Amino acid sequence: MNRHGPITGAHIAEKLNLSRAALRPDLAILTMSGMLGARPKVGYYCTGKTPSDLIAGVLGNIRVGEAHSHPVVVKESCSVYDAIVTMFMEDVGSLIIVSEGGYLEGIASRKDMLKQSLGGQNLNKLPVSIVMTRMPNVIVTHPEESVFRAAQKLITQQVDAMPVVNLVQNDAGEEKYQVVGRFTKTNITRLFVQLAGH
Amino acid sequence: MNRHGPITGAHIAEKLNLSRAALRPDLAILTMSGMLGARPKVGYYCTGKTPSDLIAGVLGNIRVGEAHSHPVVVKESCSVYDAIVTMFMEDVGSLIIVSEGGYLEGIASRKDMLKQSLGGQNLNKLPVSIVMTRMPNVIVTHPEESVFRAAQKLITQQVDAMPVVNLVQNDAGEEKYQVVGRFTKTNITRLFVQLAGH
């Protein structure tokens, strides 16, 4: 089929010296698996898909909403010191910073905190908003995004974690991000173990 | 087959009202995919494997040696301050600490550094060996371990990174770990993107 291009079932049966009925289950399996495509009046053709494409299909179909963690948030006015304490208490690698209405304002990582703590300033007097990555520079994901696409963002944007958000309108009619979760390399690693392990 | 248990090719052909020759390619595909097993003189049987088992097979067959990063190491005598600077310069989340001979002594994460930097001590005067997790408490992996097993360790032991080591003998005949790499949640995430993306 790779050589002949699209070919009808009757034609395949003839070449293989089999009846069309006998061939049907074979073709059904190959079509279901995605390795063959079928078009009416044209016939069967190779999709060029391999078993690893089938894996890609499974990984690409899982959504961020099925795999994310609960968000750990602080207000903008929180001190860097208290933010670091929250990180230790919740054992998270990043904190999500929200406005009074609970909308996304920024994100701060252990790396941001470590950099600041080297500066020798009084961490109790500095607000966390000084060290955070601020909107609109925050890389976000949403519950319907595929974990594949989200993982790709983590790698290409070189971040360890992203807020999971829904786009909503606030009372003033402005579009804002409502924070519903946190998606991290730990979520991917856990998913990897689940997929490989059961 | 699920109902009838092991069954010969002739028997299947009879039940499905097909010739044995016509059935052969079907059975070959199902056997290759791992969903059917075949035993001489007994016949075919369901292995109970599903498409997700096939995924597990692929993920379980990739070795740590194919996916790890280069190790970033410092000596035990390095100060906490210099260790943090090295972390920023190399942009890594953990440093591997080695003895004079280059053997594994410990590992220190951003979290360890952040905790220490809050203490208000002079980080230039503290050696990194004060903050590191020390052997034999370091969770390690080796190049031949499956990435599945390594990912499982990252999750259950709650670490972000592991040294990749080979067991060797030093000049005194003692068994030591030679550090050959660093395996992290970033490696898993990258692998996930590769598997799902090509």
Interface residues (C-beta under 8 A of the other chain):
Chain A: L18 S19 A21 A22 L23 P25 D26 I29 L30 P51 S52 L54 I55 A56 V58 L59 G60 Y81 I84 M87 F88 G93 R110 K111 M113 L114 K115 S117 L118 L123 V147 F148 A151 Q152 L154 I155 D160 K185 T186 I188 T189 R190 L191 F192 V193 L195 A196 G197 H198
Chain B: L18 S19 A21 A22 L23 P25 D26 I29 L30 P51 S52 L54 I55 A56 V58 L59 G60 Y81 I84 M87 F88 G93 R110 K111 M113 L114 K115 S117 L118 L123 V147 F148 A151 Q152 L154 I155 D160 K185 T186 I188 T189 R190 L191 F192 V193 L195 A196 G197 H198
